[in-house]
Amino acid sequence: MNIVVLVKQVPDTESPRKLKSDDSTLDRAAADGVINELDEYAIEEALLIKEAQGGEVTVLTMGPDKATESIRKALAMGADKAVHLKDDALVGSDALQTSYAIQQALGTTGFDLVILGSESTDARTGVLAAMLAERLGVPQLSLANKVEIDGQSIKIQRITDYGHDKVEATLPAVVSVVEKINEPRYPSFKGIMAAKKKPVETLDIAGAGIEAGKVGLANAATEVVDFAEAPPRAQGQIVTDEGDGGAKIAEFLASKKFV
């Protein structure tokens, strides 16, 4: 089975994140880059499917040179090879353009199954899986917390407010996963050493068959119109309990219209 995992490098959520003043895009150099957390669950699920079904796991990343760090971690976890889509023409691409670029890149890798996290921690659009499935003309099975494959049939379970849904489709397909699906493995020392020898193919837009006029900030269908830094957190109010602490807290909550 040919499994492709989409991996995005994002700023570490523990680091300060900001937008650049000149073009309102994310300043990726201002914070450490890490694998998008939900994509680690996608990598783990791909590896589990490979172990059960056989086949090969390819990591596909669209991003700058720095994204190589995340590619190597994914390979150290157990992925077999990687494709790095990078080109200055891709900088500033929105979700629509990203889905197009990845669609084109998948044309070079082929796939039976595409797996990705349900959203990224930087943009949090949560729309890439749906856009990609539409472009590819294959079923989308979203927000999976369980995946089962039997031949060409794929079934997922999706948690809902009333229990769970079961969704079934035929491969090839696109699946997005949530954090409840598994527990991502840590790269072992052996895996880290092996990752250094695994193949990483680099694609530019020409190599992927991407039209320059369909990607990049200047051609994006969406834009950030304005932004401002979050205000500093105000000092909290200290309530001294002198036998009337409960009443003081109730008065405070009432003043904020919480009760």
N, C-alpha and C positions, 0 to 999 in steps of 0.2 A: 504494500500500500504506500502510495506517495502522499505523505502528510507534510503540509507547509504550515509553519507557525509564524504568524506576524508578530514581530517584537518591536516595540518602540522604546527608545531611550528618552527618559523624562528627567526633569530636575528633581533631585531628592526632596521629598516633602518635608524633611527635617531642616532643609536649608531655606534661606530667604529667597523668594521668587519675585521677579519683577519684569515689567515690559520695557522695551527699549523706547526712548523718547523720540527717535528719528522716524521709526516706521511702525510703532505700536505692536511689534511682534515680541514673542517671548525671548528674553535674554538668557540663552542657554549657557553662556559662559559664566554667568553670575552664580551658578550653583553646581554642585557635583551631579554628574549624570548617572542614573541607575536604570535598570530594566523596569518598565512600568509594572507595578505589582501584580495586576491581574494577568499580565502576559506570562508571568512565571507559572501561574496555574495552568495556562494554556500549554506551555512547554511541558509541564509535568504530565498533563493529560495526553499529549501527543506521544510522549515516551511510554506511558502505560498502554496505549493502543498499539504502539509498535511492538512492545513486549508480548502482547496477547495475539496480535494479528500478523506480525512480521512487517517488513517494509523498511522505509527510510524516512527520517525526519529532517526537513530542511528549514532553517531559520531565514526569514526574509525581513530585512530591516531597511527602512528609508530614513536617511539622516546624514549628518555630517561625519567627518573623519572620527570625531569623538565617539560615535556610536559603535565603533569597533570594540570598545571595552565591553559593551553589553552583548555583542555577538560572541565574544570569547567566553563569557560566562554561560551563555546558552549552550555553546558547544561543550563546555566543561560539565554541564549538567547531563549531557548525553546525546544532544543532537548530532547528526552525522555530518552536516555541511551547512554552509550559509551563503546567502546572496545579499550583498550590500548595495542598495540603490542609492547612489549619491551623485549630485550634480548641483552646481550653483544655481542652475535654472529652476530647481525645485524649492529653493528657499522661500518661505512665506506661503506655501501652498495651503489652502484650506481643506476641509474634509472632502468636499466634492472632488477637488483636484487630486488629493491623496488617493481616493478610491480609484480614480482613473489611472494614476501612475502605478499603483499596485496591481491593478487588473493587467496592465501591459507587462509588468515584470513577471506575473504568474504565467504569462504566455511563453516565457522562456524556461520556466521550471516545470510546467505542467502540475497537475494536482488531482488527487482523489478526494482529499479533505483539507480544508483550510480552517485553522483554529486560531482564535485571538481572544484577548480579554474583552469583556463587555464594554469597557470604557478606559480612557487613559486619565492619569491623575493630573495632567497639565490642562488639557482642553475640556475633558469631561463631556464631550458631545454625545457619545454613546450611539453614533449613527453609522460608523464605518462598516460594520458587518452587514447592515441592511443595504447600504449603497453598493458595496462590493458584490454582494449576492445578485443584486439587480443588474449590475453591469455584466457579470459573468453568466447570467441566465441560469443560475442554479438555486436550489432551495436554501433558505436561511433558517437555522434552528438557534434561537437566541436564548441567552440567560440560562444556560444549562448548568445544573448541579450534578448531573449524571449523564454519561454517554455510553450507549451500547451499540456495537456494530456486529451485524450478522450477514456476511456476504456483501451484497450491495445495499442492504437495508441499514439505516442508521436511526436510532431512537434516542431521544433525550428526555430528561425530566427537568421541569422548571418549577421552582417554588413559587406559590402564589399566596394571597391572603387567606384563601379558603382551602389550602392544601397544596396540591401540585398538579400541573398539566403534564401530559405525555404527548410528545410530538414525534412523528415519524416521517421520514423522507427517504429518497433514494440517492445514493452517491452518484456523482460528486456533489458536495455541499459545503456550505460555510457555517461554522459553529462558533458562537461566542459563549464564554464561560464566566462563572462567578466564583468567588473565593471559597464557597462551600463545597466545591467539587472534589478537592483533594488537598494534599499537603506537599508543596514543592520540595524536592530533595535538595540537599546542599551539595555543591560540587566537591568531589573527593580530590585528594592530591593526585591520584592516578588520572582522574578525569581532567584536571587542570593541565597536566603534562600532555595528555593525549590531544587536548584542544589545540595545542600549538601546531599540530601536524594535520589538522583537519582542513579541507579546502574551503576557502572563502572567495567567491566570485564577486568581482566589483562590476557594477553596471552603471553606465551613464544614460542620459535620456535617449541618445541615439541607439545604444545597445539594446535598450528595452522597447524601442519603437514608440517613444513618447514624443508627441508634438510639443515643441517649446511654447507655442501660443496657448496651450491648454493648462499650463502649470505656472507656478510662481506668483509672488505677491501682486504684481502688476495686472495679472489676469484673474485674480481671485474673485469669486462671486460674493464673498462676504468680506467685511472689514471691521476693524475696531475703530469706532468713531471718536471715542474719548475714554480716558481712564484716569484714575487718581489713586494714590497710595492710601491704604487703609489707615485711619487715624490711630494714634497710639491708644492703648487701653487705659481707660481712666482708673484711678485708684478706687478700690472697693470701699464700701462703707462697713465699718466695724461696729457690731452690736455687742454691747456689754450686758451680760445677763445679771440683772439685779433683782431677780424674781419676776421680772416682767419681760423676759427675753422673747417668749412666744408671742406676746402682744405686739412687741416692736417689729418682729419679723412679719406678722400678719399685716401690720400697718404699711410696712415697706412694700410687700407684695400687692396690697390694695392700691398703693400710689402708682405702681407700675401697671395696674389693671390686669394682674395675673390672677387675682381672685375677686 
